[in-house]
Amino acid sequence: MKIFIDLFRKNLFKNISYLFIFQIAMYLVPMVTLPYLTRTLGVAHFGVMGIALGIVSLMTLLTDWGFSWTATQDVARNAGNPEMLHTIFWDTFWARMGLGVLAFLILFIVTSFSLVPSVGMLGGVLLAASTQTLTAMLSVNWFLQGLERMGAFVTTLMAGRLLTIPLTFLLVRTPEDVAMAALIPGLCGIFSCAISFVVANRLVRLLPLRFNIAGSLKQLRAGAKIFLSTGAINLYTQSNVLIIGMLAGNAEAGLFHGGDRIRRAVQMLVGPIGTAIFPRINNLLMHDRAAAHKLMMMTLIGQGGLTFLLSIIMFFVAPWGVPFALGKEFIHAVAVVEWLSPIPFLVGISNVLGINIMLPLGMKNAFTLIVMASAAINFLLMLILCPRYGAAGGAAAATLAEAFVTGAMSVVLLYSRNMRRISDTKHDER
């Protein structure tokens, strides 16, 4: 009972509620615009947009670095020190700007020298989509999260997200408007960035500007390990559509992109729970290891059960749900969604095992090795399956890679001394 009381204290419950509102918005907005975009753009043009977004997501991955964990943690620890918050804000801001410039430089080299043939044909679509990298560079939502102002964080993001709905219906009318479809989310994201900066400046005085190279390098070093451990997962999940486009063509990339958008929408429904429980587990490990173990197991069972149900629903609804959501032209995406349907369950389990158990127990090296191995397995399976089976092969590769992550983490924890120690502590206290 004490765990439930601690878990649902006023501030924590409020933050979970805000995150659920945010996730619902992130779920509903794509579900509103996705059917319109797939029918308006068609499979091939939707595939081109998917490839462009896949490339841009890799740029954004570099720009995000590990700041969402490290810089946010610094802000939380110094919440009562305005001078230190001012320093952290600008050191992190300029570090993100530098990484963003590096990301655009890499994009320029790749496209100018046609190092990847399919990239050179994206042209204006890729340029339009790259505005989302600008959004990542300018975002200050990590700062609001550190201050535990989840209401402001959610409000600013939702303002931009909701704006994409009318703009999409007004400005995207034919397949040739694919560049506009890729541009709208980035422009709306920049609008959200402007609002979030104003909100953050009201909470903590951020002006005048501060520029200190040593401070920015310090933030980069602090986020490097997190970037390596989480970046591998994001690398293969975000680049799959790009790989499919290169190996099987734009139409297959469109089928995968449509199916994966459905999978992501389903998976979004369970994110807030683990995000809110992560700091609670870390706190309990400091003074009540038995309670921490109990909360870990409760989270594993609860999130595992919920995601298992979502995966089952996703599989059985796919045959009629995919044509309804994406259009009859995407009928071959049914197989993609069916192959992707185990992923919400697998990720639901692996997120608890990795984020809420392994990392709090100090098993960062094992976590990183598993994730990096899964990225290599995913890439190898993509090379084998995509040329022959297209989008469905890519979906199978992604699912098998996620199954490896879940299985490997389970085995490591089963034989982990750290896990046995916390379990023994729980039994001793009984």
LUMTOR-560105 format. One line per 10 residues: number of its first residue (from 1); their letters; for each residue x, z, y of C-alpha. Coordinates in steps of 0.02 Angstrom, whole numbers, plus 50000, padded with zeros to 5 digits. Layout:
N
NUM	A	X/Z/Y  ...
# end
This chain:
430
1	MKIFIDLFRK	50000/50000/50000  50143/50040/50118  50209/49863/50099  50042/49790/50150  50034/49906/50301  50209/49855/50354  50177/49672/50317  50020/49663/50421  50072/49765/50569  49997/49701/50729
11	NLFKNISYLF	50143/49593/50789  50184/49521/50618  50003/49480/50581  49987/49398/50752  50142/49291/50720  50079/49238/50549  49911/49193/50628  49995/49088/50762  50101/49000/50631  49947/48962/50526
21	IFQIAMYLVP	49862/48888/50680  50017/48784/50708  50023/48725/50528  49839/48680/50530  49869/48577/50687  50020/48494/50604  49906/48457/50456  49756/48392/50551  49845/48279/50677  49929/48169/50544
31	MVTLPYLTRT	49766/48165/50446  49677/48100/50601  49804/47967/50647  49870/47920/50474  49716/47825/50412  49710/47728/50575  49895/47685/50575  49900/47629/50393  49750/47515/50417  49809/47448/50586
41	LGVAHFGVMG	49993/47421/50544  49978/47370/50361  50096/47415/50220  50250/47317/50279  50245/47369/50463  50205/47548/50413  50358/47538/50302  50464/47480/50449  50405/47630/50549  50443/47744/50400
51	IALGIVSLMT	50620/47676/50388  50646/47701/50575  50581/47879/50565  50693/47911/50415  50846/47860/50515  50790/47962/50666  50759/48115/50556  50943/48109/50505  50991/48106/50690  50875/48252/50722
61	LLTDWGFSWT	50949/48345/50573  51121/48335/50654  51052/48390/50822  50959/48539/50750  51118/48602/50663  51087/48783/50609  51025/48842/50778  50848/48877/50719  50922/49021/50619  51081/49075/50709
71	ATQDVARNAG	51036/49051/50892  50861/49119/50863  50938/49272/50781  51053/49296/50931  50904/49288/51049  50808/49415/50945  50955/49536/50944  50978/49524/51132  50795/49517/51183  50820/49660/51307
81	NPEMLHTIFW	50974/49586/51391  50926/49448/51515  51107/49407/51558  51154/49381/51375  50995/49279/51346  51045/49166/51490  51216/49140/51409  51145/49108/51235  51018/48984/51302  51140/48872/51394
91	DTFWARMGLG	51279/48883/51263  51155/48826/51130  51074/48697/51243  51238/48607/51280  51290/48617/51097  51128/48529/51050  51155/48399/51186  51330/48363/51120  51267/48341/50943  51128/48228/51007
101	VLAFLILFIV	51254/48117/51096  51355/48108/50935  51199/48060/50838  51161/47917/50960  51342/47860/50952  51333/47849/50762  51170/47753/50776  51250/47632/50899  51397/47600/50781  51285/47574/50629
111	TSFSLVPSVG	51167/47453/50717  51301/47359/50817  51411/47322/50667  51265/47302/50544  51344/47425/50423  51172/47439/50342  51084/47269/50337  50906/47333/50344  50944/47442/50494  50990/47295/50602
121	MLGGVLLAAS	50817/47220/50583  50723/47371/50649  50765/47336/50831  50640/47406/50954  50553/47514/50825  50710/47615/50795  50744/47629/50981  50567/47689/51012  50575/47816/50870  50741/47885/50933
131	TQTLTAMLSV	50646/47971/51075  50608/48103/50945  50794/48143/50941  50785/48171/51128  50645/48293/51094  50756/48388/50972  50897/48392/51100  50787/48461/51239  50679/48580/51138  50688/48765/51183
141	NWFLQGLERM	50563/48824/51053  50703/48910/50957  50721/49022/51111  50535/49064/51113  50542/49104/50927  50687/49223/50955  50587/49313/51089  50443/49323/50963  50330/49229/51082  50247/49133/50943
151	GAFVTTLMAG	50092/49105/51048  50193/49011/51178  50291/48920/51042  50133/48859/50956  50042/48815/51118  50181/48705/51186  50203/48611/51022  50017/48586/50998  49999/48517/51175  50114/48373/51132
161	RLLTIPLTFL	50046/48348/50956  49865/48338/51010  49910/48214/51147  49969/48090/51015  49792/48068/50949  49710/47980/51098  49868/47885/51141  49881/47817/50964  49701/47754/50965  49719/47680/51140
171	LVRTPEDVAM	49890/47596/51127  49911/47547/50944  49793/47402/50910  49887/47275/50802  50034/47272/50678  50145/47213/50821  50118/47381/50906  50225/47469/50776  50358/47511/50907  50225/47594/51015
181	AALIPGLCGI	50166/47695/50864  50345/47757/50842  50366/47792/51028  50211/47899/51058  50265/48056/50960  50433/48059/51049  50357/48044/51223  50230/48180/51184  50369/48288/51116  50465/48273/51280
191	FSCAISFVVA	50307/48328/51369  50303/48483/51257  50486/48516/51296  50451/48518/51482  50309/48643/51459  50412/48754/51343  50555/48761/51469  50436/48817/51606  50365/48951/51490  50538/49010/51436
201	NRLVRLLPLR	50598/49017/51617  50452/49130/51661  50498/49249/51520  50685/49248/51557  50767/49178/51713  50863/49027/51648  50924/48958/51813  51056/48925/51875  51130/48812/51741  51282/48874/51646
211	FNIAGSLKQL	51411/48766/51559  51546/48844/51451  51632/48741/51317  51698/48894/51225  51523/48968/51216  51450/48806/51147  51588/48793/51018  51550/48971/50965  51368/48924/50935  51422/48771/50835
221	RAGAKIFLST	51534/48876/50723  51396/49005/50697  51273/48871/50639  51393/48771/50531  51363/48863/50367  51175/48858/50386  51185/48672/50426  51283/48639/50266  51165/48741/50156  51000/48678/50226
231	GAINLYTQSN	51059/48508/50283  51081/48443/50105  50897/48471/50067  50840/48389/50227  50964/48248/50203  50890/48187/50040  50709/48224/50083  50719/48134/50250  50825/47987/50191  50723/47939/50037
241	VLIIGMLAGN	50613/47815/50130  50769/47734/50204  50847/47716/50031  50688/47641/49960  50680/47518/50105  50858/47462/50070  50835/47448/49881  50654/47389/49865  50598/47320/50034  50485/47369/50178
251	AEAGLFHGGD	50322/47361/50081  50383/47486/49950  50450/47595/50090  50277/47590/50168  50195/47645/50005  50317/47790/49988  50302/47839/50171  50112/47845/50159  50114/47947/49998  50247/48065/50063
261	RIRRAVQMLV	50148/48096/50223  50006/48159/50113  50126/48269/50014  50198/48344/50173  50026/48381/50241  49981/48476/50082  50146/48569/50081  50128/48625/50262  49988/48743/50214  50105/48873/50138
271	GPIGTAIFPR	50247/48876/50264  50198/49023/50376  50196/49151/50236  50378/49133/50186  50434/49115/50367  50353/49279/50417  50406/49375/50259  50590/49325/50268  50638/49452/50404  50530/49587/50320
281	INNLLMHDRA	50626/49569/50155  50793/49578/50247  50735/49735/50336  50675/49820/50176  50840/49784/50088  50926/49895/50215  50827/50053/50172  50704/50024/50029  50770/49905/49895  50629/49944/49775
291	AAHKLMMMTL	50501/49892/49906  50603/49735/49942  50602/49688/49757  50415/49716/49748  50384/49608/49900  50495/49471/49828  50395/49468/49667  50228/49474/49759  50281/49327/49866  50342/49230/49715
301	IGQGGLTFLL	50180/49256/49620  50066/49230/49769  50152/49075/49839  50181/49006/49665  49997/49023/49621  49938/48945/49783  50056/48797/49774  50017/48768/49591  49834/48751/49637  49877/48632/49780
311	SIIMFFVAPW	49983/48524/49664  49843/48513/49535  49717/48464/49669  49838/48336/49741  49861/48252/49572  49678/48240/49525  49618/48189/49698  49749/48051/49717  49653/47907/49632  49513/47909/49760
321	GVPFALGKEF	49593/48012/49899  49739/47893/49932  49632/47736/49961  49514/47841/50067  49655/47913/50174  49771/47763/50184  49660/47613/50150  49635/47496/50002  49797/47405/50044  49889/47563/49990
331	IHAVAVVEWL	49810/47571/49816  49982/47566/49736  50027/47725/49831  49915/47820/49707  50059/47824/49582  50175/47884/49720  50062/48032/49762  50039/48074/49578  50227/48079/49553  50249/48183/49712
341	SPIPFLVGIS	50109/48304/49669  50221/48432/49578  50332/48451/49733  50221/48574/49830  50228/48691/49679  50414/48664/49648  50458/48690/49831  50340/48839/49843  50438/48923/49703  50612/48868/49757
351	NVLGINIMLP	50583/48922/49937  50546/49099/49879  50692/49098/49755  50813/49026/49883  50759/49083/50056  50673/49248/50014  50781/49307/49869  50952/49222/49857  50996/49222/50042  50942/49403/50075
361	LGMKNAFTLI	51045/49456/49922  51200/49370/49993  51202/49225/49869  51235/49093/50001  51372/49003/49904  51265/48980/49748  51119/48924/49857  51228/48794/49944  51300/48726/49782  51128/48705/49704
371	VMASAAINFL	51061/48615/49857  51211/48499/49870  51202/48459/49684  51017/48417/49701  51056/48298/49844  51181/48206/49732  51056/48201/49587  50920/48134/49702  51034/47996/49768  51090/47945/49593
381	LMLILCPRYG	50911/47940/49527  50857/47838/49678  50991/47708/49640  50933/47698/49459  50743/47702/49480  50704/47618/49647  50766/47441/49612  50651/47430/49459  50505/47544/49501  50504/47540/49692
391	AAGGAAAATL	50410/47678/49782  50348/47759/49621  50528/47769/49559  50580/47851/49722  50440/47978/49705  50494/48017/49526  50674/48039/49584  50621/48160/49721  50517/48263/49600  50656/48273/49470
401	AEAFVTGAMS	50779/48330/49604  50660/48468/49661  50635/48519/49479  50824/48538/49463  50829/48650/49618  50692/48764/49552  50766/48772/49377  50945/48803/49436  50892/48942/49555  50790/49024/49418
411	VVLLYSRNMR	50938/49023/49298  51060/49088/49429  50944/49231/49477  50909/49272/49295  51094/49306/49266  51131/49374/49440  51207/49547/49456  51132/49566/49628  50958/49532/49560  50984/49652/49415
421	RISDTKHDER	51043/49787/49533  50890/49778/49644  50778/49771/49490  50867/49923/49416  50844/50015/49580  50658/49981/49570  50648/50050/49392  50756/50202/49433  50641/50253/49575  50494/50248/49457
# end
